[in-house]
C-alpha cells in the first residue's frame, strides 16, 4: 500500500477485509488542503481495486476534530482558477467515497464541519464520539456546501430541519444528530475506534457480493420510483442467488462452519 503525506492507511489484523483511512493533519484540525484531496482520491482508487477489502473506515487523528472542511489558510489568495482546480479534486475524492463498492463507515472523532460533515455524509454509516459537533456553516462565509451537503443532508434527516441547519449555519451536538438519524450511534472517545471496528468486522464476515449489491440496490433505488427500484433489487437478488457464494453460504450453514467466500 502506497504511503500518503496526509493520510494513514491501516489494515485490520483481526478480520480480513477491514481497512481504515485516518486523516492526519491534527495540527490543522484535519482541514482538507489540496494534498489531502489528492491523497484521498488516490488512496480510494487504490483501495477499491484491492481484492481483500470488504469494509472501509474513515476517521481522523486526534480527539478534537474529524475534519473542519477546506483549509481556508491555503485558500487565502487563490485565484478563481486555482480554487476551481482544488474543488474539482475534492469533488472527485468525495465521489470515490460515495461510489466505493463496499460499505464505508465514518468514525467521527470530533468536529465535523463544512466539508468534514460532507465527507461523513458521503459514507454509508456514521458513528461519532460523544463530544463531536456537526454542521454546515458555509452561509456564514458567503458560500454554500459544494461537495454534496445540500443534497445528502436532507436525504438523511427531515428536509425542514436540514434547511434550518443550512440557513442558520448552526451546529448540532452528537445527541441531536443521533436523534435525527444523522448518526447511527454515539460512543465515548475512548470506545469510538473499538466499537466502530466491531461493526466493521461483523459486516466484513458477510458475503462480499451481497455487500456490493446491497449498497448498489439501496443507493440506486433511492434515486428512482418504487417500480424501478424493485427491478434494481430483483436484478441484484438474482446476481446473488445464482452465485457460487450463495451455494457456499448454504453449505457452510448446514455444516455449522464459517463460509469461505470467493466473491463469485
C-alpha positions as CSV (number, residue, x, y, z in Angstrom):
1,X,0.0,0.0,0.0
2,X,1.3,3.4,-1.0
3,X,2.3,5.9,1.7
4,X,0.4,9.2,1.8
5,X,1.5,12.6,3.1
6,X,-1.7,13.5,4.8
7,X,-3.3,10.1,5.5
8,X,-2.6,6.9,7.4
9,X,-3.8,3.6,5.9
10,X,-4.2,0.6,8.2
11,X,-5.3,-3.0,7.6
12,X,-7.1,-4.7,10.5
13,X,-5.1,-7.6,11.8
14,X,-8.1,-9.4,13.4
15,X,-10.6,-9.5,10.5
16,X,-9.8,-9.8,6.8
17,X,-11.1,-7.1,4.6
18,X,-11.3,-4.2,7.1
19,X,-9.2,-1.1,6.2
20,X,-9.0,2.3,7.9
21,X,-8.1,5.7,6.4
22,X,-7.1,8.2,9.0
23,X,-7.0,11.9,8.1
24,X,-3.6,13.0,9.5
25,X,-3.4,16.8,9.8
26,X,-4.2,17.2,13.5
27,X,-2.4,20.5,13.9
28,X,-4.8,21.9,11.3
29,X,-7.8,20.2,12.8
30,X,-7.6,17.9,9.9
31,X,-8.7,20.6,7.5
32,X,-8.6,19.5,3.8
33,X,-5.8,21.0,1.8
34,X,-5.1,20.2,-1.8
35,X,-2.7,17.4,-0.9
36,X,-5.3,15.7,1.4
37,X,-7.7,15.9,-1.5
38,X,-5.2,14.2,-3.8
39,X,-4.3,11.6,-1.2
40,X,-7.9,10.7,-0.6
41,X,-8.6,10.4,-4.3
42,X,-5.6,8.2,-4.9
43,X,-6.0,6.1,-1.9
44,X,-9.6,5.4,-2.6
45,X,-8.9,4.5,-6.2
46,X,-6.1,2.1,-4.9
47,X,-8.2,0.5,-2.2
48,X,-11.3,-0.2,-4.4
49,X,-9.0,-2.4,-6.5
50,X,-7.8,-4.4,-3.5
51,X,-9.3,-7.9,-3.8
52,X,-9.4,-8.3,0.0
53,X,-11.3,-5.2,1.0
54,X,-14.8,-5.6,2.4
55,X,-15.3,-2.5,4.6
56,X,-13.6,0.9,4.8
57,X,-13.5,3.1,7.9
58,X,-12.7,6.8,7.5
59,X,-11.6,8.6,10.7
60,X,-9.1,11.2,11.8
61,X,-6.1,11.7,14.1
62,X,-6.6,13.3,17.5
63,X,-9.6,13.8,19.8
64,X,-10.6,17.3,18.7
65,X,-11.5,17.3,15.1
66,X,-12.6,14.8,12.4
67,X,-12.4,17.5,9.7
68,X,-13.3,21.1,9.6
69,X,-13.7,21.4,5.9
70,X,-11.3,23.1,3.4
71,X,-8.1,24.6,4.7
72,X,-9.0,28.3,4.4
73,X,-5.4,29.4,5.1
74,X,-4.3,27.6,1.9
75,X,-7.3,29.0,0.0
76,X,-6.4,32.6,1.1
77,X,-5.1,34.3,-2.0
78,X,-6.0,31.6,-4.5
79,X,-7.2,32.7,-7.9
80,X,-10.6,31.6,-9.1
81,X,-8.9,29.1,-11.4
82,X,-6.8,27.7,-8.6
83,X,-9.9,27.4,-6.4
84,X,-11.8,25.6,-9.1
85,X,-8.9,23.2,-9.7
86,X,-8.8,22.4,-6.0
87,X,-12.5,22.0,-5.8
88,X,-12.5,19.5,-8.7
89,X,-10.1,17.4,-6.7
90,X,-12.4,17.5,-3.6
91,X,-15.5,16.6,-5.8
92,X,-13.7,13.6,-7.3
93,X,-12.5,12.4,-3.9
94,X,-16.0,12.6,-2.4
95,X,-17.5,10.8,-5.4
96,X,-15.0,8.0,-4.8
97,X,-16.3,7.7,-1.2
98,X,-19.9,7.6,-2.3
99,X,-19.3,5.2,-5.2
100,X,-16.9,2.9,-3.2
101,X,-18.1,-0.6,-4.0
102,X,-18.2,-1.7,-0.3
103,X,-19.6,-0.2,2.8
104,X,-17.8,3.0,4.1
105,X,-18.1,3.9,7.8
106,X,-17.2,7.4,9.2
107,X,-15.8,7.3,12.7
108,X,-16.2,11.0,13.7
109,X,-13.8,11.8,16.5
110,X,-14.6,15.5,16.9
111,X,-15.7,18.5,14.9
112,X,-17.2,17.6,11.5
113,X,-17.9,20.9,9.9
114,X,-18.4,22.0,6.3
115,X,-16.6,19.6,4.0
116,X,-15.9,17.4,7.1
117,X,-19.6,16.7,7.5
118,X,-20.0,16.4,3.8
119,X,-17.3,13.7,3.9
120,X,-19.2,11.9,6.6
121,X,-22.5,12.2,4.7
122,X,-20.8,10.6,1.7
123,X,-20.2,7.5,3.9
124,X,-22.8,4.7,4.4
125,X,-22.7,4.6,8.2
126,X,-21.7,7.3,10.7
127,X,-20.6,6.8,14.3
128,X,-19.3,9.6,16.5
129,X,-17.6,10.4,19.8
130,X,-20.0,11.9,22.3
131,X,-18.2,15.3,22.2
132,X,-18.4,15.7,18.4
133,X,-20.3,18.6,16.9
134,X,-21.6,18.7,13.3
135,X,-22.7,21.4,10.9
136,X,-22.6,23.1,7.5
137,X,-21.6,26.7,8.3
138,X,-20.9,27.8,4.7
139,X,-23.5,30.5,4.6
140,X,-21.6,32.3,7.4
141,X,-18.7,32.9,5.0
142,X,-20.7,33.7,1.9
143,X,-20.8,30.3,0.1
144,X,-22.9,27.1,0.2
145,X,-21.8,23.5,0.6
146,X,-20.3,22.3,-2.7
147,X,-19.5,18.6,-2.3
148,X,-22.9,17.2,-1.5
149,X,-24.1,18.9,1.7
150,X,-27.3,20.4,0.3
151,X,-28.3,17.1,-1.3
152,X,-27.1,14.5,1.2
153,X,-28.2,16.1,4.5
154,X,-31.9,16.3,3.5
155,X,-31.7,12.7,2.3
156,X,-30.7,11.7,5.8
157,X,-32.7,14.0,8.1
158,X,-36.1,15.7,7.6
159,X,-35.9,18.3,4.9
160,X,-37.2,21.2,7.0
161,X,-34.7,20.5,9.8
162,X,-31.9,20.2,7.2
163,X,-32.8,23.5,5.7
164,X,-32.8,25.2,9.1
165,X,-29.3,24.0,9.8
166,X,-28.2,25.1,6.4
167,X,-29.8,28.5,6.6
168,X,-28.6,29.2,10.1
169,X,-25.1,27.6,9.5
170,X,-25.5,26.2,13.0
171,X,-24.0,23.2,14.7
172,X,-25.7,20.2,16.3
173,X,-24.2,18.0,19.1
174,X,-23.9,14.3,18.8
175,X,-27.1,13.6,20.8
176,X,-29.2,15.7,18.5
177,X,-27.5,14.2,15.4
178,X,-28.4,10.7,16.6
179,X,-32.0,11.7,17.4
180,X,-32.3,12.9,13.8
181,X,-30.8,9.8,12.3
182,X,-27.7,11.5,11.1
183,X,-25.6,9.3,13.3
184,X,-26.0,5.5,13.7
185,X,-24.6,5.6,17.2
186,X,-22.6,7.7,19.7
187,X,-19.7,6.4,21.9
188,X,-17.2,7.8,24.2
189,X,-14.0,8.9,22.5
190,X,-12.2,6.0,24.3
191,X,-14.6,3.5,22.7
192,X,-15.1,5.0,19.3
193,X,-12.4,3.1,17.4
194,X,-13.1,-0.2,19.2
195,X,-16.9,-0.1,18.7
196,X,-16.6,1.1,15.0
197,X,-14.2,-1.7,14.3
198,X,-16.6,-4.2,15.9
199,X,-19.3,-3.1,13.4
200,X,-16.9,-3.2,10.5
201,X,-15.7,-6.7,11.5
202,X,-19.2,-8.0,11.7
203,X,-20.0,-6.6,8.2
204,X,-16.8,-7.9,6.7
205,X,-17.7,-11.5,7.6
206,X,-20.7,-11.4,5.2
207,X,-20.6,-12.3,1.6
208,X,-18.8,-9.7,-0.5
209,X,-21.1,-9.9,-3.4
210,X,-24.0,-9.4,-1.0
211,X,-22.4,-6.3,0.4
212,X,-21.8,-4.8,-3.0
213,X,-25.3,-5.5,-4.4
214,X,-26.9,-4.3,-1.1
215,X,-25.2,-1.0,-1.4
216,X,-26.0,-0.7,-5.1
217,X,-29.6,-1.6,-4.6
218,X,-30.2,0.9,-1.8
219,X,-28.2,3.8,-3.3
220,X,-29.6,3.4,-6.9
221,X,-33.1,2.5,-5.7
222,X,-33.4,5.7,-3.7
223,X,-32.8,7.8,-6.8
224,X,-35.9,6.5,-8.7
225,X,-39.5,5.4,-8.5
226,X,-40.6,2.3,-6.5
227,X,-41.3,0.2,-9.5
228,X,-37.8,0.8,-11.0
229,X,-36.2,0.4,-7.6
230,X,-37.8,-3.0,-7.1
231,X,-36.5,-4.1,-10.5
232,X,-33.0,-3.0,-9.4
233,X,-33.4,-5.0,-6.3
234,X,-34.6,-8.1,-8.2
235,X,-31.7,-8.0,-10.7
236,X,-29.3,-7.8,-7.8
237,X,-31.1,-10.6,-6.0
238,X,-30.6,-12.9,-8.9
239,X,-26.9,-12.0,-9.1
240,X,-26.5,-13.3,-5.6
241,X,-29.0,-16.2,-5.9
242,X,-27.1,-17.6,-8.9
243,X,-23.6,-17.1,-7.3
244,X,-21.1,-19.6,-6.0
245,X,-21.1,-17.8,-2.7
246,X,-24.8,-18.4,-2.2
247,X,-24.2,-22.1,-2.5
248,X,-21.2,-21.8,-0.2
249,X,-23.3,-19.9,2.3
250,X,-25.9,-22.6,2.5
251,X,-23.3,-25.4,2.7
252,X,-21.5,-23.6,5.5
253,X,-24.7,-23.1,7.4
254,X,-25.6,-26.7,7.2
255,X,-22.1,-27.8,8.1
256,X,-22.0,-25.3,11.0
257,X,-18.8,-23.6,9.9
258,X,-17.7,-20.2,8.7
259,X,-18.2,-19.7,4.9
260,X,-15.2,-19.4,2.6
261,X,-16.4,-16.6,0.3
262,X,-15.0,-16.3,-3.2
263,X,-16.7,-13.1,-4.3
264,X,-18.2,-15.1,-7.2
